[in-house]
Structures are given as C-alpha cells and as structure tokens.
Amino acid sequence: MIHEDSLTLEYLNAMNYGVVTILGSGKTFKSGTMYSLFEEVPSLKKRKKAFLNFAGLEYFPKDYGYYIDNVWDCEPDSILVIEDVNRLFPSRTSSKSEDLQRFIGVISHKDIVIFLTTQNTANVDMVFFRDQDNFTIHKYMNPTSIAYERPETASFCDMTNAMIYDTSYKLEVDWHYVSYVPMFYECLVLEDVPSYYGYEISHALRYYDPRVKEAVHG
C-alpha cells in the first residue's frame, strides 16, 4: 500500500528525467493512476504537463499544462504526457522512430519526464524502453493480452494480476485503485483521485480520429 515511506513515491519524486510507463488493459484506471501520482508526488505536481495530440485540457485546473503536436515542442522541466502511446508511436513504424530516438536521447539534458499509458508494450516503439531511466507501473492485464506481451514484461504482468487481486481483497478496496511496481515489489493503493478527474478526462480521446486534426484538441 502506498505511504509516505513508499519507495515508488521516493523514486518518482527524485526522477529528473526518464520514461514512466503505466501498463494495463483498457479501463483499468491507467490514466486515473497517472493523474493521482501527479497530485501525490511533489516534484511531479509542480511541473507543467505537455499533452501530445490530446484533448480535454479544459477539464484540468487552470495552467495545468499545454497542448503540443510534436515532441520537440515539449519545454524543458515539463512532463510529456502521451496517452495510449501506441496510437502515436506504434511498433514497427520507422517513419517517426528516428526522430523519436533523437528526442529521447536529449531528455536528460532537458530534464523531461515522459509518462506513457499503454495496453501492451508489444504495440509500442521500443525506443521508449531502450534508453534513459525506465520505470513501469502495472495495472491489471487481460490474460490473453499477456500472451502477446514482450517476454521481458509478461512475467511481471502475471505477478501483477495476482498481487492486485490479493491486495484489493485483503484491504477491501476497488481493484482499479491498486497498481503493482515490480522494481520495488510494492503495491500502490491510490484512492485519493483528483477532484478534476472524471468521465471527460478518462474519455478525452472519445472522438479522436488521426485523420482529423481538430478532433484531437476538441
């Protein structure tokens, strides 16, 4: 359970740059977990958030963040938020990968922390996982999806499902609020969801269509 002495909280609070991946099947509270961490972790809370090809910023607090259409528009000391990262940077797509490699290579100089949400890392460009400081937070994953996960991740997914079930049962909390961090063998329980988080944000990409630019920013 998450406490003031949580190793996960301490690690994220000291993270000046790197990539944080929140992995889980659809509707497992990945985005809710991310925004809860933004409120829970002091160093993350004070940073501006750069939303890449996103919608719904009007539902966040004033001056919470800004829209960008290209990773290079992310300002130093920001958090780059990429919801459902595979829609923008899918695996086996070389057209954007080269530019992404250049950007990932300098986030340590820019002090940028990247937060990704995804349902399966096998669908995501490997550039995010090869370089820089990497940290993964696991949510529940459908067993069939696990069978198609990258081998280096799949074993943690199986462990996560068991830990989430066990923790939610013992603490009598909704399993959506429970995450697992293999790096520290730690379960997180984030029940204090930000007041601004609701349907509009959790479904911000409801009308997303890559063919229509206006559909991204609403």
C-alpha positions in Angstrom: 0.0 0.0 0.0 1.3 3.5 -0.8 2.6 5.5 2.2 4.9 8.4 2.9 7.8 5.9 3.0 6.9 4.4 -0.3 9.9 3.6 -2.4 7.9 4.2 -5.5 6.9 7.7 -4.4 10.5 8.5 -3.4 11.8 7.2 -6.7 9.3 9.3 -8.8 9.9 12.4 -6.7 13.7 12.2 -7.4 13.2 11.4 -11.1 14.5 14.4 -13.0 14.2 12.7 -16.4 13.2 9.4 -17.8 10.2 7.3 -19.0 7.4 6.1 -16.8 5.1 3.6 -18.4 1.7 2.7 -16.9 0.7 -0.6 -18.4 -2.7 -2.4 -18.2 -5.7 -3.4 -20.2 -8.4 -1.0 -21.2 -10.4 0.6 -18.4 -8.1 -0.4 -15.6 -7.6 3.2 -14.3 -4.3 3.8 -16.0 -5.0 7.5 -16.6 -6.5 7.9 -13.2 -3.4 6.4 -11.7 -1.2 8.8 -13.6 -3.1 11.9 -12.6 -3.3 10.7 -9.0 0.5 10.4 -9.0 0.8 13.9 -10.4 -1.0 15.1 -7.3 0.7 12.7 -4.8 4.3 13.3 -5.9 5.6 16.9 -5.1 8.1 17.1 -7.9 5.6 15.9 -10.5 2.8 18.2 -9.2 4.9 21.4 -9.7 5.8 20.6 -13.3 3.8 21.8 -16.3 2.3 18.9 -18.4 2.8 18.8 -22.1 -0.1 16.8 -23.7 0.9 15.3 -27.1 -2.1 15.2 -29.5 -4.6 15.1 -26.7 -8.0 16.7 -25.9 -9.8 17.7 -22.7 -7.3 20.1 -21.2 -10.1 22.4 -20.4 -11.2 20.0 -17.7 -8.0 20.3 -15.8 -7.1 23.1 -13.3 -6.0 26.4 -14.8 -2.4 26.5 -16.1 -2.1 22.7 -15.6 -0.5 22.1 -18.9 -0.4 22.8 -22.6 -1.0 21.1 -25.9 1.7 20.1 -28.3 1.7 18.4 -31.7 5.3 17.4 -31.8 7.6 16.0 -29.0 10.1 18.8 -29.8 7.6 21.3 -28.6 7.8 19.9 -25.0 9.5 22.6 -22.9 12.4 21.7 -20.5 11.4 20.7 -17.0 8.0 19.5 -18.2 6.2 16.2 -18.0 5.4 14.9 -21.5 2.1 13.1 -21.3 1.3 10.5 -24.1 -2.0 8.8 -23.6 -2.4 5.5 -25.4 1.1 5.9 -26.8 0.8 3.2 -29.5 -1.7 5.4 -31.4 1.2 7.9 -32.0 4.3 5.7 -31.8 3.4 2.1 -32.8 6.0 -0.6 -33.0 7.5 -1.5 -36.4 7.0 2.1 -37.7 10.2 3.6 -38.8 8.9 7.0 -40.1 8.7 8.5 -36.6 11.2 6.3 -34.8 14.4 8.1 -36.0 13.1 11.5 -34.8 11.9 9.9 -31.5 15.4 8.5 -30.9 16.9 11.9 -31.2 14.4 13.3 -28.7 14.7 10.5 -26.2 18.5 10.9 -26.3 18.3 14.5 -25.0 15.5 14.4 -22.4 18.2 14.1 -19.7 19.6 17.4 -20.9 16.1 18.9 -20.9 15.0 17.4 -17.6 11.9 15.9 -19.2 9.9 13.0 -17.6 7.7 11.1 -20.1 4.6 9.4 -18.9 3.0 6.8 -21.2 -0.1 4.8 -20.9 -0.5 1.7 -23.0 -2.4 -1.6 -23.1 0.5 -3.7 -24.4 4.2 -2.8 -24.7 4.5 -5.0 -27.8 2.5 -2.4 -29.7 4.8 0.4 -28.7 8.0 1.7 -30.3 10.9 0.1 -28.5 12.8 3.5 -28.3 10.9 4.3 -25.2 12.2 1.3 -23.3 15.8 1.1 -24.6 17.2 4.4 -23.4 17.2 6.6 -20.3 15.8 5.9 -16.9 12.8 3.5 -17.2 10.1 2.8 -14.7 7.0 0.7 -15.1 3.8 0.8 -13.1 1.5 -2.2 -13.8 -2.3 -2.4 -13.7 -4.5 -5.4 -14.3 -4.0 -7.1 -17.7 -6.2 -9.5 -19.5 -4.5 -13.0 -19.6 -4.9 -13.2 -23.3 -3.1 -9.9 -23.8 -0.3 -11.1 -21.6 0.3 -13.9 -24.0 1.2 -11.3 -26.6 3.3 -9.1 -24.3 7.1 -8.7 -24.8 8.8 -11.6 -23.0 10.7 -9.3 -20.6 7.4 -7.8 -19.4 5.0 -10.8 -19.4 6.2 -12.4 -16.2 5.6 -9.2 -14.3 2.1 -8.9 -15.7 1.2 -12.4 -14.3 2.6 -11.4 -10.9 0.7 -8.1 -11.1 -2.7 -9.7 -11.6 -2.1 -11.9 -8.5 -0.9 -9.0 -6.4 -3.7 -6.7 -7.3 -6.3 -9.4 -6.6 -4.7 -10.2 -3.2 -4.3 -6.6 -2.1 -7.8 -5.5 -3.1 -9.3 -8.5 -1.3 -7.3 -8.0 1.9 -7.7 -4.2 2.1 -11.3 -4.3 0.7 -10.6 -1.7 -1.9 -11.7 -1.4 -5.5 -9.0 -3.2 -7.7 -9.0 -0.2 -10.1 -7.1 1.8 -7.4 -4.4 -0.9 -7.0 -1.2 -0.9 -9.0 2.0 -3.0 -8.7 5.6 -1.9 -9.1 7.9 -4.8 -9.8 11.1 -2.8 -9.2 10.2 -2.5 -5.5 7.8 -5.4 -5.1 5.4 -2.8 -4.0 1.6 -2.4 -4.3 0.2 1.1 -4.6 -3.3 2.0 -3.5 -4.3 5.4 -4.9 -7.9 6.1 -3.7 -7.5 9.8 -3.4 -8.4 10.6 -7.0 -8.0 14.3 -8.1 -11.3 16.1 -7.9 -11.0 17.3 -11.5 -10.6 13.7 -12.8 -13.9 12.3 -14.3 -15.6 11.0 -17.3 -14.5 13.9 -19.6 -10.8 13.2 -18.9 -11.0 9.4 -18.8 -12.7 9.6 -22.2 -10.8 12.5 -23.6 -10.0 10.6 -26.8 -13.6 9.5 -27.4 -13.7 11.4 -30.7 -10.0 11.0 -31.5 -9.5 10.4 -35.3 -6.0 10.6 -36.7 -7.5 11.8 -40.0 -9.0 14.9 -38.4 -6.6 17.2 -36.6 -9.4 19.2 -35.0 -10.7 16.0 -33.3 -7.6 15.9 -31.1 -7.9 19.2 -29.4 -11.7 19.3 -29.4 
